[in-house]
């Protein structure tokens, strides 16, 4: 009959000590692993793209951003949305107790189908929502062909 030997990983005893789990994290991720981050890593605005027979529509949620801080470009079938959400913290001496909002620059690019008519793309801003309407070319829309019946 074989003997069963109990295996205890070397990290387990250190996790049971006071502040043990924190020491394990520091061992793997470095001494500053548990320090609060000085600034958030940034953010990406959520977007939605829908398609109808006549057009593609992109909607981007950009709350708290001024339209002047958003730039939209279309080049070589790539639509690029860039901007920045600036921190609203009053004064540099303000002590932050909770930070769940993200700030900083963002950039999103979308490759569009060749069926989009780049010359007719338009953008509107309303209540922090950017809506980009991209009409399709006449060729992409297709057409119904009537069949003539000969007698």
Legacy VTK file of the C-alpha trace (Angstrom):
# vtk DataFile Version 3.0
C-alpha trace
ASCII
DATASET POLYDATA
POINTS 151 float
0.000 0.000 0.000
1.381 3.400 -0.987
1.834 6.161 1.507
0.115 9.479 0.800
2.337 12.440 1.535
0.681 15.775 2.173
2.098 18.603 0.059
2.149 22.121 1.528
3.187 24.803 -0.956
5.805 27.210 0.337
3.412 30.159 -0.049
0.676 28.712 2.136
2.431 29.220 5.494
3.256 32.826 4.607
-0.387 33.477 3.680
-1.495 32.372 7.146
0.718 34.937 8.875
-0.567 38.425 9.724
-0.318 40.489 6.527
0.549 37.196 4.822
-1.519 37.602 1.678
-0.087 41.077 1.139
3.426 39.677 1.405
2.574 37.055 -1.210
1.320 39.777 -3.564
4.456 41.811 -2.990
6.613 38.748 -3.667
4.991 38.253 -7.079
4.259 41.818 -8.176
6.965 43.842 -6.429
7.107 46.069 -3.392
4.696 48.662 -4.784
1.997 46.121 -5.675
-0.461 47.378 -3.068
0.171 51.091 -3.404
-2.745 53.097 -4.780
-2.230 54.182 -8.331
-1.397 57.849 -8.743
-3.575 58.159 -11.830
-6.071 55.923 -13.563
-4.875 54.044 -16.625
-7.290 55.877 -18.877
-10.558 54.903 -20.423
-12.262 54.078 -23.673
-15.705 55.516 -24.372
-18.345 52.865 -25.044
-19.606 52.823 -28.615
-22.419 51.220 -30.565
-22.562 50.739 -34.336
-25.809 49.915 -36.099
-26.554 49.345 -39.759
-29.660 49.897 -41.809
-30.245 49.527 -45.527
-29.148 53.129 -46.144
-26.478 53.908 -43.535
-24.183 52.970 -40.660
-24.580 54.877 -37.389
-21.935 55.078 -34.662
-22.955 56.359 -31.241
-20.286 57.125 -28.624
-21.009 57.952 -24.986
-18.876 60.934 -23.976
-20.399 62.326 -20.767
-18.587 65.178 -19.096
-16.547 65.995 -22.199
-16.783 69.206 -24.138
-17.344 68.770 -27.901
-14.244 70.930 -28.415
-12.163 68.179 -26.741
-13.285 65.550 -29.270
-11.802 65.089 -32.743
-13.211 62.895 -35.493
-11.404 61.979 -38.708
-11.949 59.637 -41.646
-8.982 58.517 -43.692
-8.550 55.445 -45.905
-11.809 53.849 -44.678
-10.751 54.254 -41.021
-12.898 56.407 -38.736
-10.884 57.667 -35.745
-12.372 59.191 -32.614
-9.937 60.988 -30.289
-10.374 63.145 -27.253
-9.696 63.736 -23.619
-11.710 63.705 -20.430
-10.151 66.194 -18.053
-10.204 65.843 -14.285
-12.623 68.148 -12.530
-10.832 68.048 -9.155
-10.868 71.540 -7.700
-7.383 72.736 -6.832
-4.196 70.738 -6.482
-4.515 70.453 -2.700
-7.736 68.451 -2.902
-7.589 65.111 -1.120
-9.295 62.344 -3.090
-11.185 59.849 -0.919
-12.744 57.813 -3.724
-11.824 57.700 -7.398
-13.978 55.543 -9.658
-14.152 57.835 -12.676
-11.538 57.580 -15.397
-9.746 60.491 -16.991
-7.238 61.002 -19.733
-6.859 60.768 -23.478
-8.580 58.177 -25.595
-8.512 57.044 -29.201
-10.748 54.561 -30.999
-10.497 53.543 -34.640
-13.042 51.677 -36.726
-12.415 50.212 -40.163
-15.436 50.996 -42.300
-16.692 48.999 -45.252
-16.010 50.473 -48.667
-19.744 50.933 -49.069
-19.662 54.092 -46.888
-19.861 57.367 -48.816
-17.096 59.330 -47.036
-18.155 62.646 -48.580
-21.567 62.516 -46.846
-20.522 61.484 -43.305
-21.937 63.828 -40.658
-21.612 64.068 -36.879
-23.963 65.468 -34.243
-23.492 66.090 -30.513
-26.410 65.899 -28.094
-26.358 65.452 -24.300
-22.878 63.910 -24.264
-23.663 61.456 -27.068
-21.783 61.743 -30.345
-23.736 60.329 -33.287
-21.864 59.768 -36.538
-24.100 58.978 -39.513
-22.362 57.338 -42.467
-24.582 56.976 -45.548
-23.921 54.078 -47.907
-23.139 54.579 -51.573
-25.936 54.040 -54.070
-24.226 50.892 -55.341
-24.054 49.384 -51.852
-27.764 49.943 -51.228
-28.688 47.698 -54.114
-31.915 47.982 -56.003
-34.914 45.928 -56.912
-35.138 45.002 -60.574
-38.599 44.543 -62.000
-39.034 41.540 -64.235
-40.872 42.257 -67.448
-43.223 39.509 -68.481
-43.472 38.934 -72.249
-46.631 37.544 -73.753
LINES 1 152
151 0 1 2 3 4 5 6 7 8 9 10 11 12 13 14 15 16 17 18 19 20 21 22 23 24 25 26 27 28 29 30 31 32 33 34 35 36 37 38 39 40 41 42 43 44 45 46 47 48 49 50 51 52 53 54 55 56 57 58 59 60 61 62 63 64 65 66 67 68 69 70 71 72 73 74 75 76 77 78 79 80 81 82 83 84 85 86 87 88 89 90 91 92 93 94 95 96 97 98 99 100 101 102 103 104 105 106 107 108 109 110 111 112 113 114 115 116 117 118 119 120 121 122 123 124 125 126 127 128 129 130 131 132 133 134 135 136 137 138 139 140 141 142 143 144 145 146 147 148 149 150
